[in-house]
Amino acid sequence: MPRTIATTTTVTREGLLEFVRPRHHMIVITRRADGTVQSSPVTGGVDEAGRIVVATYPERAKTRNLRREPQCAVLVLSDDFGGAWVQVDGSAEVLDIPDAVGPLVEYFRCIAGEHSDWVEYRRAMLDQGKSLLRITVERWGPIATGGFPARLAD
């Protein structure tokens, strides 16, 4: 059986956003107050300005951490766990209700399309007290796939 060889593909910013837009499984990596790493699996998207967006709650660890230290990393995964992935580094801002309502609508659209009842959706966001993370992309690694080093190819 031939071995799968690991790959890395360097991309432009537009190439990165093209890769990330259809992928919604992400891990947001922040720093706790003591400096240790906090990883949070999330559903995310890309807004019209090219920022990674994540809906959350104000009391979540990632939200508290990003209010204190906005630098973070986001690991964007393919639906297939063995598929391609990329790490994005950036700076986050946290939006809270009521300022988050409009951006939460855009978040929903970039992940799932149109909602059947936007009035209901907006009300739910207000009732739940949701927050939105907006991560400005500052740098990124190559798009990668796992596998064996090329030296081990059959």
Buried (B, 14 or more C-beta within 10 A) or exposed (E): EEEEBEEEEEBEEEEBBEBBEEBBBBBBBBBEEEEEEBEBEBEBBBBEEBBBBBBBEBEBBBBBBBBEBBBBBBBBBBEEEEEBBBBBBBBBEBBBBEEBBEBBBBBBBBBEEEBEEEEEBBEEBBEEEBBBBBBBBEEBBEBBBEBEEEEEEE
